[in-house]
Amino acid sequence: MKIERIHHVAYRCKDAKQTVEWYQKYLNMDFILAIAEDQVPSTKAPDPYMHVFLDAGQGNVLAFFEIPNSPPMGRDTNTPDWVQHIAFKVDSEQTLQEVKQRMQADGLEVTGITDHTIFKSIYFFDPSGHRVELAADCASDRQMQRLDQVKWEMLEEWSRTRRAPRHAAWMHEQEFAAPGQGH
């Protein structure tokens, strides 16, 4: 078996309507489907929910559940805020700048533009507190080849030591990080 693609990724939200409107306004996602039930199909538990689906581009679907009879939403307090997030690819750094300006004009807090050498990104939180990243690729073929060549060595070293391997330290050296170097 080989996975074809992600069918959808589902998160919980505080308010389904607010969530749909927010993702439409800030990320230009189309609202494609709503499903509401009084009973969970997989478990048969009597638990009403609203399940909404948004078009995240190229067949990718982002979905949310509003489940009003459950305790209030929380998060894994043992995991830092920056770890759990969903990242969406955009076409350019200019798009990152435009989205950042639009969000900030509406009073939303946006972190970045952060330069990760092979992509640049901004970070923000949706109305339910989910961290969202928009990322614009900027890697050269050579950079990606270099990373591909060391991925297994890096993983093996990490698995043994739980310390950051230095195989890709070049990503933070000015020669390779600077745009237009052809690396």
N, C-alpha and C positions, 0 to 999 in steps of 0.2 A: 504494500500500500504506500502511496505517496500523497501527502496532503496537497490539495489543489490550491487553496487560499484560505484565509480566515473568512468564515461565514459572517460572524459578527463578534464583537467584544462587548460584554455587558457590564455595566456599573450600576450602583444604586444612586438615586438622586433624591433630593428633598422635595422637589416640585416638578412634575413632568412637563407642565406647560411652560414654566419659567425656563427649564433646561432647553427645551426645543427652541424657544424664542432666542435664548442667549447664543446657542450654537449657530442658529441662522444668522443672527446679527453680526457676531464677531468672526465666525469661521466660514460663513457662507455655505453651510451645510443644508441640504434640502431635507425636509421632513418626509419620510417615505412610507412609514407604516406605524400604526398603533394597534396593540392587542390588549384587551382588558378581560380579566377573568376573575371569578370569585373563588376558584379552586386552582391550585398549582397542578398543571398537567403531569409533571414527572413524579410528584410525591403524593398527589391527591389531597394535600393539606388544604383546609378551608382558609385561604389567605388571599383576599382580594388584592389585585395589583393592576397598575397601568404599565405597559411595556412599550416604549417608543423607540423607533429606529431612525437613524440619520445617515444620509449618504456622505461617507468620508472620502469619496473619489475612487475611481477605477475598481469598482466592485467591493470596496471595503465599507463595512457598516459598523457604526458606533450605536450601541443601544443602551437604554437606561430603564431601570425599574423604579417606580415609586411604589413603596409598600407601607401604607399608612398604619397598619396594625402592628408593626414591629417597633422595637425600641428605637429611639433616635439614632441617627447615623453617627458613627464614630470612625476612628482610624486606628491602625496598629501603632500604638504609642511607643513601641520598641523599635520602630523603623523611622529613620529621619524623613522629614517632609520631602526632601529632594529625590528620594529613591523611587517611590511608587508614582509613576506618571504615565501618560500616554503621549506619544510624539507623532506629529503629523508632518509629512514632507511638504514643503512649499518650493516654489520655483526659483527664488532669489533672495539675496540679502535685502534688496529694495522692498520686497514684499514684507519681510520681517519688520523693517523700519516703518512701513505704512500701517501695519496692524498694531505695532507698538504705540504709534502716535494716536491712532484712533481709540485704542483702549485707554491710554493715559488721559486723553481728552474727556473720557467718560468717568474718570476717577479710579480706574482699575490699576492695581500695582502690577508692573511688568519688570521682570529681571532680564537683563541682557540688553544688547546682543552679546552673547557669549561665544568666543572663538574657540572651537574644539579642534582646530587645524584642518580636519577633513570635513567639517560642517560648522555652520554658525547657527545659533538658536536663541529664542526668547522663551521665557517661562512665565506662567500666570496660573491662577486658580479659577475654576468655573464656579457657578453659584452654589454647588454642593460641596465645594472644597477639594475637588480633584485637581491635581497638578497637571497642567497641559503644557506641552512643548511644541513649538513650531520650529522646524529645522530646514535649513537650506544647504544642500551639499555644495562643497567647494574643493573636494579632493582631486588631486591629479591621479592619472592611471598609475604612475610610479608609486605614489604614496599608498594606494590601495594594494598594489602588488607586494610592497614591503610588509604591510600589515598581514596580508594573506600568508606570506611565507613564514611568519613567526607565531601565528595564532595557536597552534598546537603546543609549541614549546612554552609559550607564555602560560597556557592553561595548565600544563603539567607542572611547571615551576610553582604557580600559584597553589595548585592542589597539594604540593609537598610542603610549602613554606608559609602560606597565607600572607605573603608579603608581595608587594607590587613588583613584578618583573620589569627589567629595564630594557627589554627588547625594542620597545617603541618610544624610548626616551627622546629620540630624534624629533618626535612630533612637537616637542616644546623648545627645540633649538631654533634660533632665528632663521637659519639658512633654509630650513624646510617649512617653517611656519609662515614665512613671508609670502604673500600672494605674488603670482607672476614669475616665480623662480623656475617653473618648468619641472618641478620635482614630483 
